[in-house]
Structure formats: C-alpha cells, structure tokens
Amino acid sequence: MPVQTLYFMTTGQCLGGSYRWPRGRPGRSTALTSAFDLSAGVDEEDTLTDTASRPIAEVDATVFRHVVGHLASGVTVITTTDSYGDHGMTASSVTSLSLEPPMMLICLNRAAPTSAAVSRAGAYAVNVLGLGHESLAQQFAAPSKDKFRGVSLSRGRLGLPILDDALAHIECRVVEEVTGGTHTIFLGQVARATAREGQPLTYFRGGFGRFEFARDDAAYQRARQLVLDGMLAPGVVIEVDDLARQLDVDASSAFYALTRLAADGLVRRDPDRGYEVAAFDVRAADDAFDARCVIELGVIEMTIGRVSESELKTLRERFEAMSRLLVGDRFVDFDGYIQANYAFHECVVNLAHNPSLTAAFARLSLKGVMARSFGSTPVTSQRFIDVQRRLTEAFERGDKAAAREAVKEYNVLAKRRVREILSDNAGLRGVGDPTAASAAR
Ligand SMILES: Cc1cc2nc3c(=O)[nH]c(=O)nc-3n(C[C@H](O)[C@H](O)[C@H](O)COP(=O)(O)O)c2cc1C
C-alpha cells in the first residue's frame, strides 16, 4: 500500500468503529499506516494492520453508539454510478482530509451496496445536505431499489449523480481504500467542489437538528440589550443592514437577532414597515420579574440559615445604599436606585455561590426592564424599601418563611407598579391582576 501523508482538519464519525488520531503536534504529517488507532482496549503501538482483523471487545457496541452519538456532524448523501446504475446513501462519517492536494475521506459500511459501487466506480460525490433536507437523508438511509425517486439530479464533472438541492457538492476520485472494522474508508482526491449559501442539516444523538453560530447568539444578546435599554425606542423600525452596522456583525447575524427578538415579543414584524420595536409589553416585565422571583426563592431554599456573617454584612450594606435613594414615595436618583437595587438582588443571588444561577440572573437584563417599566415617573412607593428590608432581616434571622413571603410580595409590588405606570399606554396588553396570579402560586 503506498504511504499517504495525511493531516487532520475536522472530525468525522464512523458507525462501525472508534478512530483516534495519533498523538503529536497538530498539523504534523503522519503516515497512514500509523494514523489510526482502534483504541478500544488496544495498545498504543498497535497499527491499523495489526488491529483490523481483531474484534474490538472492551466497549459494548450499544454504549459506544450512544457515546459517539454526542459527536455532532453534518449530513451528506454519497452518490456514485457504475454499470448497474446510480447509487446513493446517507453518510455522516465524512471528513475533509488535506488541502494540498485537496482530499476527502468517507467511511462506508461494506454491507451497504453503495460501498461496493463506490469501489467499482472508483469515484464518489459528497452531497452536503441543508436544513430542511431531513426527508432526503431518510430516503437515502433506507435500502431501496429506487433511491433517487423524486430527487432532482444533475451530472457532475465525473458523470456522477449530483443532488440539485444540496448545499455543497464535492466530487472525488478514489485514490485509496482502507479497511476499518466493518467499514471501508475511501480516500478521494477532489475533482470539483461547489457550494451555495444556506444552513446545514446536522445530526446529533440520533436526531436531525440545526446549527447555530455562537456569534449569532452574542448579536442577539446585544440587540436585546439595546431594546431593553431604550437605545432602540418603541415604534422604531429596524432595518437588518442598519442593525448589522450597529452591532458590527453580518446581515445574517442581525437577521437572526431580529427573529429571536420577535420571538421574545421585543420587536414585531409589520407586513408594511418591517421589524419595529414593540411597545413595552407588560408581559416582558412580568417574565423578568417572575424569573427573578423564582431564582431568589431557590436561593432562599439553598442558603438561608447558612449565610456567613460577612455575606450578611454585605447584603445589609447594599440594602442601606439602595434605601438612601428612595425616600418617602420618590426616587432621589432613579438611575442610582436601579443600579443599587440590582446590586442588592445580585448579592442575594450570589449567596448561592452558583455561577450558572448568577449568569441566569444577569441575563434577565433587570436594569433595562426596570428602566423601561418605571422610568417615566419619579413617583414610587416606600413599600418597595419596606419589603426589601424585611427580606434582609429574614436572611439575618435565618427565617426561611419570612424571606419567601418578602420575595413574593416584592414581585407582586413590582408587577403591580408596572401596570399602574403603563395602564394608559397602548403597549399594555393581556394584563391580569398580579396579586391574583401570585396568590395562585
Ligand atoms: C444520519 C445518518 C448518517 C449515516 N452515516 C453513515 C455513514 O457514515 N456510513 C455508513 O456506512 N452508513 C451510514 N448511515 C447508514 C446508511 O445510510 C444506510 O445503511 C443506508 O441504507 C445504506 O444505503 P445502501 O444500503 O443502499 O447502500 C447513516 C444513516 C443516517 C441516517
């Protein structure tokens, strides 16, 4: 067998065996004969040639199938043609291999007729499926005499069948075949590669799904903050390109942010005007306040009676700082109060010493919600301070019932205040009595 130099670019998944790439510096070339380690219970120095003929016994196949299912992959249809006609099968064990020369590898079960056909034809095409192609994936994953029924096809450079709807096509000539367990690994040199815009279909733990860029989520979080902070005011029409510029992201990330904001009810899609910032909806405030309430009730369950002296002291200091900014029934300094109020509740949440809880609390954007809820008037109520004082004292006494009552009452007060302020605002919709809602809890 000629020695082929390889280096690893992305991972693939072979359903019939577990392959681990060799140790050593990333990007270092490695001879094929030592490139695979069928690692389940096999010594480090074993080579593919040594191990391929031996059964892999130490990891149960069912366990392995479950575990390896956690490796998310794309989904492709491998096509080829020979004297018997066209063949195709769904495959996720597909990996780009080398740039110079451009190479791919695919891993096909030898029991699959398509595998033998690729071997006979000496060529294959990788058709990368896009979002919405689940039924194509299923069609090509079931044995059938008429795999291509209803599928729109063209012929590629190598004369292979090409799925017109696929997101990308990579046509390859087979340069080498390697046996791995039940599968044949076909190393192919790329003859032609084309792609179009679109979202890929993904496969994870036995189910199809969609891919989401982390940068899209970041764009959404920032856009949400702009709306909650009032930087994008109610009624403002948001153009995708303008938002993309403002967030310094591409148009597809901005569009993604808008669709999520629409799902949150923070923007709405007007057929004529496009996306516009929704009038502040009492539901958005209710959701955030309820979420804070639930988090704090959880913190009380977890911590009360076990809070250290120094933490109680910090909580008391934060309460005092906040109470100085709301005197009588007026805010002395509204923005200052919002900061101090946030610091006080953040301190409550931090008592749990649970970073996930702290992060969940931060994501509620409560400063923005409060600014949008209460920002139109300096008039408020001393009862907010009274109930938060009772919460502070309940922590100090280790009185769980009193703390729970204070948190629930504070939530009702906050929700009722939003209703009072927005009662003659067109954005107020579907308003119930928060007192009744909380009594039902
Ligand atoms: C999402 C998905 C990924 C698959 N990946 C592979 C793969 O990488 N290799 C393989 O041999 N079979 C894979 N299969 C199974 C084959 O598609 C299936 O056995 C098919 O019937 C083979 O077609 P054929 O028997 O007509 O050749 C996969 C199936 C699904 C649903």
Ligand as a Chemical Component Dictionary entry (heavy atoms), coordinates in Angstrom:
data_LIG
# 
_chem_comp.id                   LIG 
_chem_comp.type                 NON-POLYMER 
_chem_comp.pdbx_formal_charge   0 
_chem_comp.three_letter_code    LIG 
# 
loop_
_chem_comp_atom.comp_id 
_chem_comp_atom.atom_id 
_chem_comp_atom.alt_atom_id 
_chem_comp_atom.type_symbol 
_chem_comp_atom.charge 
_chem_comp_atom.model_Cartn_x 
_chem_comp_atom.model_Cartn_y 
_chem_comp_atom.model_Cartn_z 
_chem_comp_atom.pdbx_ordinal 
LIG C1  C1  C 0 -27.652 10.472 9.637  1  
LIG C2  C2  C 0 -27.131 9.182  9.075  2  
LIG C3  C3  C 0 -25.779 9.017  8.878  3  
LIG C4  C4  C 0 -25.268 7.834  8.379  4  
LIG N1  N1  N 0 -23.929 7.732  8.175  5  
LIG C5  C5  C 0 -23.424 6.593  7.654  6  
LIG C6  C6  C 0 -22.039 6.509  7.390  7  
LIG O1  O1  O 0 -21.278 7.456  7.598  8  
LIG N2  N2  N 0 -21.580 5.350  6.871  9  
LIG C7  C7  C 0 -22.395 4.275  6.621  10 
LIG O2  O2  O 0 -21.906 3.244  6.172  11 
LIG N3  N3  N 0 -23.718 4.352  6.857  12 
LIG C8  C8  C 0 -24.261 5.476  7.336  13 
LIG N4  N4  N 0 -25.598 5.575  7.546  14 
LIG C9  C9  C 0 -26.451 4.426  7.242  15 
LIG C10 C10 C 0 -26.734 4.302  5.737  16 
LIG O3  O3  O 0 -27.248 5.494  5.207  17 
LIG C11 C11 C 0 -27.742 3.160  5.470  18 
LIG O4  O4  O 0 -27.184 1.961  5.926  19 
LIG C12 C12 C 0 -28.165 3.020  4.012  20 
LIG O5  O5  O 0 -29.214 2.120  3.921  21 
LIG C13 C13 C 0 -27.083 2.489  3.129  22 
LIG O6  O6  O 0 -27.602 2.535  1.809  23 
LIG P1  P1  P 0 -27.462 1.294  0.796  24 
LIG O7  O7  O 0 -27.781 0.066  1.655  25 
LIG O8  O8  O 0 -28.487 1.488  -0.260 26 
LIG O9  O9  O 0 -26.092 1.322  0.266  27 
LIG C14 C14 C 0 -26.134 6.754  8.056  28 
LIG C15 C15 C 0 -27.505 6.908  8.257  29 
LIG C16 C16 C 0 -28.002 8.115  8.754  30 
LIG C17 C17 C 0 -29.460 8.269  8.959  31 
# 
loop_
_chem_comp_bond.comp_id 
_chem_comp_bond.atom_id_1 
_chem_comp_bond.atom_id_2 
_chem_comp_bond.value_order 
_chem_comp_bond.pdbx_ordinal 
LIG C1  C2  SING 1  
LIG C2  C3  SING 2  
LIG C2  C16 DOUB 3  
LIG C3  C4  DOUB 4  
LIG C4  N1  SING 5  
LIG C4  C14 SING 6  
LIG N1  C5  DOUB 7  
LIG C5  C6  SING 8  
LIG C5  C8  SING 9  
LIG C6  O1  DOUB 10 
LIG C6  N2  SING 11 
LIG N2  C7  SING 12 
LIG C7  O2  DOUB 13 
LIG C7  N3  SING 14 
LIG N3  C8  DOUB 15 
LIG C8  N4  SING 16 
LIG N4  C9  SING 17 
LIG N4  C14 SING 18 
LIG C9  C10 SING 19 
LIG C10 O3  SING 20 
LIG C10 C11 SING 21 
LIG C11 O4  SING 22 
LIG C11 C12 SING 23 
LIG C12 O5  SING 24 
LIG C12 C13 SING 25 
LIG C13 O6  SING 26 
LIG O6  P1  SING 27 
LIG P1  O7  DOUB 28 
LIG P1  O8  SING 29 
LIG P1  O9  SING 30 
LIG C14 C15 DOUB 31 
LIG C15 C16 SING 32 
LIG C16 C17 SING 33 
# 
